[in-house]
Structures are given as structure tokens and as C-alpha cells.
Amino acid sequence: ILTVNSINTTQTSHFKIPEIDRLIQSPGPPILEIISPPPTHHPSGAGKTSLLYLIIAHAILPPIFSSTPLGGQEAAIIIIDPLHHFSVPRLAEIMLSFLKSSLLSTDQELNDSLKTDMKSIIKTALQHLHVFHPLSWSSLLATLDSLPDYLFQSDDST
């Protein structure tokens, strides 16, 4: 969490995405719950999934790439996806698009070497994404119970 002090105001940056951080008025770490209400209450296509992919991309990407600030966190993300709706290829596309737009905004030329480095950084970032697909309540509970051991195991045992 980064706290930014300015004239007469203090703004806490939880996501490092200014548009989202402005909406979060929590002094502590926020809990972001994205739900899909019945279609009669909220139409599909409102952007919940796109928002989720954007937050995940910012969370797992590094803070800087090729001297360009990305605002990434290099954090680990856990997805519990019992319905198998989460798409890693879609996340990779969003990450690639975000990297391209960030680099182009600094007038960097996207040569072959840089494109290779972009693919490499995405591959590395995706290693911080952990997707679980429990098939039942008991497997969900077992997954949640085993998360601390899974997350804190040493690298040489994987």
C-alpha cells in the first residue's frame, strides 16, 4: 500500500490504478468482491470481467519494464474458478495490450527484441497467477485449507 500525501488530502493507493483507487475510500486493505447479480437486475456486459482482468494484470506485472513505469505489483494472485470461466490466454492478451500501450506512450519503438522481452515478462508474470478449479464444496474447503502450505513452500520442492 502506498500512501500519497498532498495538500490537505491523503490518498491511499491500493491497486495503483488511479481510476479504481479514487473509488476506494478504505483506510485499510480493501476487499474487492465482484459478483454477477441476476440478469434482471444488472445487464451482462457491464465490464466486471474486464475490470477483474485489468486488476490481475496490474497485480502480477512488474512495476517497471524497459524503463517504462507500469504500476505493477509483482504480487501473487489466487483465483478460485469452479466454473472454469477464467481465461489465461485472455489475461495474456490484456497484459500484452497494456504493455504495448505503456511503451508506445513513451515513444519506444516496438522492435523484435522488445516484443520478445514483452512475451518473456508476461510469461514470468503469469507464474504468479494460481488458478484452482474445485469441483465440489469439499474440494473447495480442501483447497482453501491447503493454500498456506502451497503458497509458502520453498521453490526447490516444486
N, C-alpha and C positions, 0 to 999 in steps of 0.2 A: 504494500500500500504506500503510495506516495502522497504526502500532504503538501499542497502548494499554498503558500501564504501570499496574499496580495492585499491591496489597500482595503482595510476594513472587512475583508472576507477571507475565509479559509475553505478551500475546496479539496475534498479527498478524491483521489483518482483510484478507483478500484479496478477498472477494466482497461485503462489507458486508451479508451475510445471516447473522445470528448462528448460526442452526441449522447452516449449512454450514461457517462459519468454525471452529466448535468441532470439526468432524471433520477439518479440515486441519491437520496438525502439521508443516508445512514452513516452515523459516525463510526460504526464497526464494520467488519466484513459483511457484505450483503449476501443474501441468499436469493438467487435468481431462479424462479420457478416459471417455466414456460409450459403452459397447458393448452390443450385444444378443447375448448368448450363445444357443445353440440352445434352442428351447422346452423340450427335455427337461431342460435344466439350470436354467432360470430361466423362470418363467411370464411371459407377457405381462401388461401392466397393472401393472407394479411401480412405475411413476411416473418412469421415466427421461426420457421426452419432456416430461412436465410440469416436471420439475426443470430441464431444458435451457431451456424457455421462460421459467421464472422467473428463471434466471440471466441470460439475454439481456435480459429486461425490466429488471432491476436495472442491468445494464451500460449500456444505452442511454438510460435515463431520466435526467433532471437530478437533482441532489442535493436540490433544494427546489422545490416547486410551491405557489403560493398560500400562502406562509408555512408550509407543512407539510413537514417533513423526509421525504424518500423514501428516502434512502440510495443514490440513483442515482449513476452514474459519468460520464455523458455520454461514454462510450467508443465506439469503433468496434468492430464485431463482423463477423467474416468467417465465413460458413457455406459449406462445400463440400458440396453436396447433389446427388450424381449420380443419385439415385433419385427426385428431385422430391417428397420427403415433407414438407419443411419448409413450414409454412403461415403466411404473413404475416398473413392475417386472424385466425387463431387467436392469434398473438402479440399483435395489436392488442386482441383481446378480453381477454386476460390482463392487458395493460397497463391497459386501462380499468377492469377489476375491481380491480386493485391500487390505482389512483388513487382510485377511489370509496371503497374500504375505508380508505385512508390519510386521506382528507379527512373521512369520517364519524367516524373515531376521534378527530378533533379538534373534533367537533361543528359542522363547517361545513355550511351549507345548500347543497345541490346545485341552485342556480338555473340558469336557461337560460344566463346569461353564463358561469358556471363550467363548465358542460357543454361550451360552445363552446371555452373555453380548454383543457379537457381533451383534446378532439379535436385541437386545434392542437398541443399539446405532444406528443401521440402521433405525429402526422404529422411533426413536427420530429425526434423521437427515431428514427423509422423510417428517416430519411435517413442514420443512422449504421450501418445494417444493410446488409451487402453479401453477397448470395447468388449463388453461382456453381453452374452445373449442367454440369459437364464430362461429355461423352458417351463418352469413351474415356480410356485411360491417357495417351495423348499429349496430349489436350486438358487433362487434369488437370495434367500437368507444365508445359504452356504457361501455364496459369492461375497456377500457383504461381510460375513464373518471372517473370510479368508483374505480380505483386502489388505489389512495391515501387514500380514506376512508377505503377501505378494509384492506390495509396494516397497517394503523395506528390506527385501532380500539383497544380498550382495550380488554384484554383476557377474562374478565368476561362477555363480551357481545357476545362471540362466542358460 
